[in-house]
Every structure is written in structure tokens, then in C-alpha cells.
Amino acid sequence: MTLAWRPPSLLEHLLSSAFSLWQRCLFTATATDFCVTEQRDVAEKCTAFAEDKIDTIPQACCGGLKKFRKPIKDKADAVKACYCHQSLVRSIITEVDLARLYALPDLCDTRFGFSLDLNFDCHKAE
């Protein structure tokens, strides 16, 4: 039986990217877990909106953003979360409408202490 090659799905790409990010993380185990688990969860819930496939933000997407925000307690956590976000988005940047992505915190009434803009200096996160 010959298996035909197929391009990876977006979910497979996101999971692969999250695993790759985890491998590269230089943070503590807690920060690594936070980065991989929470960011992957948010990406799965917000992908359709960020890719401009649907017009309405799923409630699960906003819930995921709020869950991602919850463990950010101080500047160090915010800096780590910022780098985590930027790394994941850079790995899927060709598929995401950045304007929609950047609008998510306002649309979901969630603040992170850093901009989702990929040009944001994560050392300035609060």
C-alpha cells in the first residue's frame, strides 16, 4: 500500500510549531508548559477568525485569550508570554491576517501588558 503525501493541516502545523517552540524555550519548565499549552490552546480556538474564515470571534477564542492572560502575574511572566506569542505567530504568519490577530485583545476585552504586534519589544512588556 502506497501512502500519498499530503500537506500538513493547520492544526498539525500549529502543534508541530508549538512542539518546536517548546524545544527551543530557554525558560523554566513552568514557563515552557505555559507557553506551549496555553498558546496552542488559544491558537486552536482563534484560528478561523485570525485566518479571516469567519466574521464572528468564537466565544472559546476570547475564553482562551483570558485563560492565557490569567497566569501572567508580573513583568517576567509578561516578557515570557510575549516571546511565546511572537514565536508561535511567526511560525504561522503566512496563514494569519495580522490585523485581525492584533485586534483580538480589544475585541475580547482582554489586556496582556504587551502588544500582539510582532514588532513589539518584549522587554517592554509589563
C-alpha positions, -999 to 999 in steps of 0.1 A, spaced: 0 0 0 14 34 -10 6 64 10 2 96 -8 19 127 6 -4 155 17 4 189 31 0 192 69 -32 206 81 -31 239 100 -37 221 133 -8 197 126 14 228 117 4 246 149 11 215 170 44 210 153 53 246 158 43 245 194 65 215 200 94 231 182 89 262 203 90 241 234 123 225 223 138 260 218 125 275 250 151 286 275 126 294 302 118 274 333 96 243 330 66 262 342 71 289 316 76 263 289 44 245 299 26 278 300 39 288 265 32 255 247 -1 245 264 -18 279 266 -7 294 233 -16 262 214 -50 262 231 -56 298 221 -44 292 185 -67 263 180 -97 284 192 -89 316 173 -75 302 140 -107 305 119 -112 342 129 -75 351 125 -74 335 91 -105 355 81 -126 324 76 -154 335 99 -166 370 108 -175 364 144 -150 356 171 -158 323 188 -166 327 225 -140 299 230 -114 322 214 -120 350 239 -121 325 267 -88 311 256 -72 346 255 -84 353 290 -70 319 302 -37 327 285 -37 361 303 -45 347 338 -11 333 348 7 365 338 14 379 372 45 401 368 68 416 342 89 385 339 57 364 330 46 391 306 80 391 288 79 353 285 43 353 272 52 380 247 81 359 233 59 328 233 32 346 213 57 361 188 74 328 182 42 310 175 27 337 153 60 339 132 57 301 126 22 306 111 24 341 98 16 333 61 -18 320 71 -29 347 96 -45 381 89 -23 401 113 -48 430 116 -74 405 128 -49 389 152 -38 423 166 -75 432 172 -83 402 193 -74 416 227 -96 446 222 -124 426 207 -123 401 236 -118 429 262 -85 413 274 -52 431 280 -18 414 281 6 441 291 22 438 257 11 444 221 5 414 199 23 432 171 53 412 161 75 443 161 68 449 198 99 448 220 90 421 245 114 436 271 89 465 274 61 441 284 45 448 318 
